[in-house]
Amino acid sequence: MKFIILIIGALILFLGGSLIINPEFILDFFENNKESQGIYVFGILFRTVLGILLVLSANESKHPTIVTFLGYFSLLGALALVVSLTYFGQETIQNMLSTLINDYNSYAPVLGGFTLGMGGFLIYAFLKR
């Protein structure tokens, strides 16, 4: 499981770097695919799998309390997305996503730095104990 988390951490690092260097790459992807139901399913499944992996393998990390918290936080994010889609509907979520994407352009480097930190932390926490 550690290897899978290291791969996910590397992918998160890549996404963070992309948000800093070329934010349009990611923001355009979300803008062009916001109507696709698959992106919401992927978001729910990714958060769920990541959360379960983090909770189950937290004891193998250098910081099990923080990793456990991140795992539960990821699971909470998946649940929030399910509840949002259920109660508000996909169209409302699409409108909110369009508004957020327009606002994220100016914050992309900050979000990219946060994302780099998150991916780096996952790699650091699981690389060697």
C-alpha positions in Angstrom: 0.0 0.0 0.0 2.9 2.3 0.7 4.0 2.1 -3.0 0.5 3.1 -4.2 0.5 6.1 -1.8 4.0 7.1 -3.1 2.7 7.0 -6.7 -0.4 9.1 -5.7 2.0 11.5 -3.9 4.1 11.8 -7.1 1.0 12.5 -9.1 -0.2 15.1 -6.7 3.3 16.7 -6.9 3.0 16.8 -10.7 -0.5 18.4 -10.5 0.8 21.0 -8.1 3.7 21.9 -10.4 1.3 22.1 -13.3 -0.9 24.5 -11.4 2.2 26.7 -10.8 3.8 26.5 -14.3 0.7 26.2 -16.5 -2.6 26.5 -14.6 -4.7 26.6 -17.8 -3.8 22.9 -18.4 -5.8 21.8 -15.3 -8.4 24.5 -15.2 -9.3 24.1 -18.9 -9.6 20.3 -18.3 -12.2 20.9 -15.5 -13.9 23.6 -17.5 -14.2 21.3 -20.6 -15.3 18.3 -18.6 -17.6 19.8 -15.9 -20.7 18.3 -17.6 -19.2 14.8 -17.7 -20.6 12.6 -15.0 -17.4 10.6 -15.0 -15.3 13.4 -13.5 -17.6 13.5 -10.4 -17.5 9.7 -10.1 -13.7 9.8 -10.4 -13.5 12.5 -7.8 -15.6 10.4 -5.4 -13.8 7.2 -6.1 -10.3 8.8 -5.9 -11.1 10.5 -2.5 -12.6 7.3 -1.2 -9.7 5.1 -2.2 -7.1 7.6 -1.0 -8.9 8.0 2.3 -9.1 4.2 2.9 -5.4 3.8 1.9 -4.3 6.5 4.2 -6.3 5.3 7.2 -5.2 1.7 6.7 -1.5 2.4 6.2 -1.1 5.3 8.6 0.8 3.2 11.1 3.5 2.6 8.4 4.1 6.3 8.0 6.4 8.7 9.9 3.4 10.7 11.1 0.5 8.3 11.7 -1.8 10.9 13.4 -1.5 13.4 10.5 -1.9 10.7 7.9 -5.0 9.3 9.6 -6.5 12.8 9.8 -5.8 13.3 6.0 -7.4 9.9 5.3 -10.6 10.8 7.2 -10.6 14.2 5.6 -10.4 12.6 2.2 -13.3 10.3 3.1 -15.3 13.3 4.3 -14.6 15.1 1.0 -15.9 12.1 -0.9 -19.1 12.1 1.3 -19.5 15.8 0.8 -19.4 15.4 -3.0 -21.9 12.6 -2.9 -24.3 14.7 -0.7 -23.8 17.8 -2.9 -24.6 15.9 -6.1 -27.6 14.2 -4.4 -29.2 17.2 -2.9 -28.2 20.0 -5.3 -27.8 18.1 -8.5 -25.1 18.0 -11.1 -26.2 21.2 -12.9 -25.9 23.3 -9.7 -22.5 21.8 -9.0 -21.5 22.6 -12.6 -22.5 26.3 -12.2 -20.5 26.5 -8.9 -17.5 24.8 -10.6 -17.6 27.3 -13.4 -17.6 30.2 -10.9 -14.7 28.7 -9.0 -12.6 28.0 -12.1 -12.8 31.6 -13.1 -11.8 32.7 -9.5 -9.0 30.0 -9.3 -6.9 31.6 -12.1 -5.5 34.2 -9.8 -5.0 31.7 -6.9 -3.5 28.9 -9.0 0.1 29.4 -7.9 -1.0 29.4 -4.2 -3.1 26.3 -4.7 -0.2 24.7 -6.7 2.1 25.4 -3.7 -0.3 23.8 -1.3 -0.7 20.8 -3.7 3.1 20.5 -4.0 3.3 20.5 -0.2 0.6 17.8 0.1 2.2 15.5 -2.5 5.7 16.1 -0.9 4.3 15.3 2.5 2.8 12.0 1.4 6.1 11.0 -0.2 8.1 12.1 2.8 5.8 10.3 5.3 5.8 7.0 3.4 9.3 6.9 1.8 11.2 5.4 4.7 10.3 5.0 8.3 
